[in-house]
């Protein structure tokens, strides 16, 4: 499959016209023809300018606007949280490039950040300055300052990444008209990822999901941790701590309730005991009174009998 064939699969997106082309930065070698060996030794690690290599020609990476950077930063932080919770891959940036030998020629691209799954045949090694395999996910923060920058990310790189075997490709920008999220089909072409209820779900990183509308809103992490779309991987430790604290507080409340119920039961038993004692005392006093009354009646009866007996004797 050629890159031109991949390009023809989906037409370039209709986007607003960019501002007029700016003059190249001073000292830029953009467009210079150099060998691949010279690129790796002299231009790959260039600090003042960041170059990619397109079949013998240097291409300077354009700069995105600040709001697009904020979109990129928010999304990259989202991926970091996902990989902390689901350590199934490694994420790289820092202008790390990878080489794609394509039918139309070899290119060396530096995605703004890339993801390498742990089961990728080519592991990402700690001392690597370039990746020697094919990224599983490439993300580009689009620069719309020049038409060439738009075409490079939306058409050229899209075709190259598809032809080179990158399973997923995302294009980020502050304007939703430029945003795109692609997955590679078995035939080697990119097709847009269909949102499910407004949510994009990654196949490369199962469980990673997000709302494209959130790229513009960029909610704080505290809001995401309770959002059902993100709750599975954003600050799960915080939620576990909160759930544990809630469970402990509930257990404490239940213990207090049990103690209060026990105290009330003890008070009721004590009250019942006091009432039983009071009844026993009252019963004892009544028995004493009855005994005294019997004694008095018996005494009076004896006195009366004695008087009657004395009267008969007289």
Secondary structure, DSSP 8 states (H G I E B T S, - for coil): --HHHHHHHS---------------TT--TT-B--HHHIIIIITT-SSS-EEEETTEEEE-----HHHHHHHHHHHHHHHHHHHHS-SEEEE-TT--EEEEETTEEEEE--SEEEEETT-SS---TT-SSBSS--SEEEEE---SSHHHHHIIIIIHHHHHHHHT-SEEEEE-SSTTT-EEEEE-TTS-EEE---BTTBEE-STTTT-EE-HHHHHH---HHHHTTSTTTTTTSSHHHHHHHHHHHHHHHHHHHHHHHHHHHHHHHHHHHHHHHHHHHHHHHHHHHHHHHHHHHHHHHHHHHHHHHHHHHHHH-
